[in-house]
Amino acid sequence: MNDCRARNATPPVARNDERYGGSAIDGRTSRHAGYRISQVIRKRIEEHFGWGKTIGRIRQTVYRGIKRVDQHFKLTMATSNLTRMARMPSVVPQGALQ
């Protein structure tokens, strides 16, 4: 945390106000609009990992070996992106629905 401050960078971590003693992220970090935006983007990225664990079967892989597990992970994340893009109305080419 202090290393991030020394570099004038905002740490990409969430506040945990429920923790005993309060959050390690204080108001200097969380008061900025950029922090709120980064938390929204972080949630969007974390959704892919959650999707991969529940749908893509990356929680407990069925493959052995780093190469196969890596391929399975990449294929799962690509599928997650394709699924997300299929639900975006702006991705449909013009004239495709006619």
N, C-alpha and C positions, 0 to 999 in steps of 0.2 A: 504494500500500500504506500509506504513512504517512498519507495523507489519510483512509483508512478508519479507521485507529487514532485519528486526531484526532477523528473523528465517533463513536467507540466502536462501529464497525460491523465485522462479520466479512467480510473480502473473499471473494467467491464463486469462489475459484480452487482448483485442486487442487495438492497437494504434488508436487514433482518431485525426488525424492531421487537420481535418476540423473544430474542435471545436475552439471557440473563446479563445485565450490564448494558444493554442496548446494542445498537448496530455498530459495526466497525466503520461503516460509511456514514460520515457526518454530513451536516448541512452544507459544508463547503462544496461537496461533490453533488449532492442530490438536488440542490436548488436550481441548477441550470437546466434550460430547456433541452440541451443536448443529451443530458443524462436520461430524461424521460424518453426521448427518441431512441436512444441506444437500448433501453429496456424493451421497447416495442419490437425493435429489430431482433433483439436477443430471443424474445418469445417466438418470433417467426422462425428462427433457426432451430430452436429447441423442439418445435413441433415436428420437424422432420425426423429427429432422433426418436421421439415418442412414437411416431408412425412406424418407423423402422423396427422398433422393439415389439409393437403389437401386431402389425400386419406383415412386415418384412422378415420376421423371424431372425433378427440380429441379436436378440436378448441372449439366446443360447444357440449358437450356430450349430449346424449339422455337418459342417465341413472341417477337415483337418488340413493344417498347413497354412502358413501366412499368406501365400499367394491366393489360395482358394477363398480364404476368409476375406481377404482384401477385395477380391473380385465380387464376392457376394455383397459386401458392404457398399461398394461403388454402384453395383446394379440396383440395390435397394434404394440408395439415395437418388439415383437417376429416375427410378420409377416414381419415387415420391415427388420429385420435381415435375415429371410429366403429368402425374395426377393433379397436382396443384395447378399447372398451366391449363389443363383441360377444363378446369372450373372457372378460369378467368375469361370474362366476356370479351376483353380486348384482344385476345390471342386468335380468335376465329377470323380467318381471312375474309375479306369483303367479297360478297357474292357466293360464299360457300353455303349459305343457308337458303338460297333461292331455289 
